[in-house]
Amino acid sequence: MNDKKIRLSLTGAIVILSICILIAASNISSAIRYLGDNTAKNNNDYELNRFNDNFEELIKTLKEKHEDVSR
């Protein structure tokens, strides 16, 4: 029973991080663009908070995978 664990390569991690940075930059630029409008601002705050939650979850998952691989 020699099970191989799925491991994220460095290149894969860089690609995922790059995509997350592009999404964050898009959300931030959208938030800045609509800063004057209160309804749009509230919507962008929600989007930014949702992105931050997803990004924190991704980091947590990557850390768990790294800890599993290093054991």
N, C-alpha and C positions, 0 to 999 in steps of 0.2 A: 504494500500500500504506500507507494512513494508518490504522494500528491504534490504536484507543483503549485505553488502559490502564484497568483497573478501579480505581477510587479509592474509598476508604472516606471517607464524609462525616463531618464532626464529630459530627453527631447520631448516626450509626451507631456511631462510636467510643464516644460517651458511653453509649449503650444497652448495648453489649458490656461496657464497664467496669462499669456498674451491675449487670449480671447477674453478673459475676465477683465483685463485692463482696458481693452477696446470697448467692452460693454459699459464699464464704469465711466470712461471718458465720454461716451455717447450720452449716458444718463446725466452726467454733470453738465455737459454743454447744453442739453435740453433744459435742465433746471435753470441754468443761467439765462437762457434765451427767454424763458417764460417767467422770470422772477417778478416782474411787475404785476402779473395777474394772480390774485389770491387763489382762485380755484385751480389754476394750473400749478401754482406753487405747492398746494396741498397734494395734488396728484403726483408731482415730482418727488415730494418728500416721501410719499408712500413707495414710489418706485425705488428711490435711493435706499430706503430702509430695507425693502425686500431684497435688493441686490446685496446689501451688506450682510443680511442674514444668510443668503445663499453662499456668499463668498466665505463667511466664517464656517459654514457647514462644509464647504469644499476643503478648507484648510484643515479642519478637524479630521475629515476623512483621509486626507493625504498623510497626516501625522499618524493616524491609526494604522494605515497600510505600511508606513515606514517602520513603525514599531514592530508590526507583525513580521516584516521581512528581516529585521535586524535580530530577531530572537532565534 
